[in-house]
Amino acid sequence: MRRIKVIISYDGSGFEGYQIQPEGRTVQQELEAALLVIHKGSAIRVAASGRTDAGVHAIGQVLHFDTPLGIPGDRWPKVLNTRLPADIRVLHAEEVPESFHARFSATGKTYRYIWELAEVPSPFRRHFASPSRGGVPDIGRMKTGAAHLVGTHDFTSFCSAKTDVADKVRTVEEIRFEEHGDELHMVITGSGFLYNMVRIIAGTLWAAGTGLLDPADIPGILTAKDRTQGGKTAPPQGLYLEKVHYGE
């Protein structure tokens, strides 16, 4: 068996998330269906760096699978893309050692969150950015709030109450903001993220930027370890998994 590492991009609008669900279309389902055809009826499971929720997009999701076929690693993008729907694309593939694991070998991730600041949101961006509904935040206040989140902290206040992970300590390495025309982007890199953590951070910093929250309150929110103290969870359509890091 050979192990193939694949980097994929997908538009999450038409999916119930990455991971296979009892009902609804998922990214994993489409990938494994394509591999089933390529392997002439033999089921091939894929392992990803992590799952994304319904409506969330990926620019650089990483996965791996094992195959008995002799297709060269760099040929897999063409082989898979001819059998995948248009909202999933394989960007890169290569053969890797069996010791590589898309999830457990990862050393960190970068996410991008996008807000559209136009007074009248574009109908063409409704699935790809979070509408501000005409509100323009104070980016300085957002940066001040973000500075409190950089470092190693217990992020209990910034993850979904449904999170079943006991250890909620994570390291955020960087949060930066970029202005692109009528869009504001938040780019966040860390060692790992809890369920809904990036969207809750985005929602909290947006609240700081729009005056609903004092940036100076964020250290106290962290210390409280109470989800009810954080900001609202930002909508999924603004979130993109941009890159998975493997100690490059």
PyMOL commands that set and color helices and strands:
alter all, ss='L'
color gray80, all
select helices_A, chain A and resi 12-14+27-38+73-81+139-147+156-158+197-209+215-224+227-229+236-238
alter helices_A, ss='H'
color red, helices_A
select strands_A, chain A and resi 2-10+47-48+57-67+88-96+108-116+130-131+151-154+169-180+183-190+239-245
alter strands_A, ss='S'
color yellow, strands_A
deselect
rebuild
show_as cartoon
